[in-house]
Amino acid sequence: MKRFSVVLCWLIGLLAFFSVVSCPGNADGGNVPGNPSGGGEEGEPSGGGEPSGGGEPTGDIASSEGVSVLLSGLNSPVSLSAKINGSAVATGATWKIESQLNDGDLTLNGSSISASAYGAAVVSAQSNDGGKAFLAVACLPISKQVSDKCLVFASSKPFVLNTENRKKNWDGALQVSTDASTWVNWIETGENEDSFLTAVESSRIDGDNKNYYILVRGSGNTKMTGWIESESIFDLSAASGFSLNAKNADDGVVPVFCFGDIRTLLDYENVDDAEMAAGAFFKLFRGCSGLVNAPALPSPVLSKNCYQEMFVGNTPGRNPDNSINVMGMVDLFMVPPELPATTLAERCYDNMFACRISMEQAPELPATVLAEGCYVSMFGACVSLKYPPSLPATTLAPGCYSIMFNECIALDGIVKLPAPVSSPSEDDGCLDSMYYACDNLKLSETRTGDYQNEIVFPYASGMGVFMKTGGTFTGDPVAGRTYYTSNKVIM
């Protein structure tokens, strides 16, 4: 289907928000706090034989290779490393703790971090040119044997986990634990249409009297939220992901960190061979305003729609001129995951981070082979995003970059695209509205004033590429022509 749904999306964007689907509204979560066991089968432990999570972690779990760093234990410093758009942060970068669950529990000395108490923090490294990298760092009272085989959710405030529709949407089984030792099946209780999941309440773990935890793992799952192949692009409401909310309404939006391999929700015993069906994690953390960081998404092989809308935030308000208004919004998401796949699948990253208004750094995108609609509105309305990532792909697909950065109003860089193996046609719409309403971007057909940085677009494929941007040129670039920008050119 040439041009995918891109032209239709482009027309919709002229009327309202430039996105294939809108971000969710602010929800109350609908949680019904219940037994911390999550309503398992008579609260019996399952998956036995695993060590207790309480007390000092065992084994060396220190890691600083990616964006999630687990310290091996209390008072065990780790030297951090980070990347900005694929390049290691240079010596002389400024390291800073942006936020943490409890002030003072984690401390920095240059790029070295240590924990005097269990907790988690967001750490940034800022280079001399203003680029920033973000890491999620934690010291957990949980053994490596346990943390390697589940997702760990942690907060300084009591919180509850449920699904948006309070239904079991996965196709296998999930187990939950609030003590890192006893596991119970998370199942619906009641009969027929009156059968619902009981919300899982967080709990303290032995050795940590400050924070609250919920652990989740799965088996026999191929998808988590009930994504259906036949759903219209305008009616994707049948799928329902997790909700993470404060147990006490007066606490408002509470920060929740998440650590672990997302594939442990599919098959915690055999993550490398876990089957990821189409739409596997569609909308999984949709509208979870308190989620601070993403779990690891290490799979090198993707399925269609697998991460679509996975972290999409809540819908911003609108000013009278239809520009974005984020006044009063709270969104704590700052640390996106690494995305190592080099060959993409249809719509795999569609709207993945749309409306995450606090996210300043995009993940590196190393893919060289794209698929239809793979990056559609991936960063739509990410109003704090400063620089786009490099886009090294040379094998393109219809709609691949369509509305990728729509309404990223702080964006200060334009990507220099490489020459493709085969040039796309105008009909493929590869660049349709790619930078729509990025009003901080400035492009000109002539070198003058602040427009000094050269950029050449190797192909023309799309309409409205620079519509509503802030420069003297707001049209569609001609292939091979040199343009000039006052923004940074991202190689």
Secondary structure by P-SEA (a helix, b strand, c coil): ccccaaaaaaaaaacccccccccccccccccccccccccccccccccccccccccccccccccccccbbbbccccbbbbbbbbcccccccccbbbbbccccccccccccccbbbbcccbbbbbbbbcccbbbbbbbbbcccccccccccbbbbbcccccccccccccccccbbbbbbccccbbbbbccccccccccccbbbbbbccccccccbbbbbbccccccccccccccccccccbbbbbbbbccccccbbbbbbbcccccccccccccccccccccccccccccccccccccccccccccccccccccccbbbbccccccccccccccccccccccccccccccccccccccccccccccccccccccccccccccccccccccccccccccccccccccccccccccbbbbccccccccccccccccccccccccbbbbccccccccbbbbbcccccccccccccccccccccccbbbbccccccc
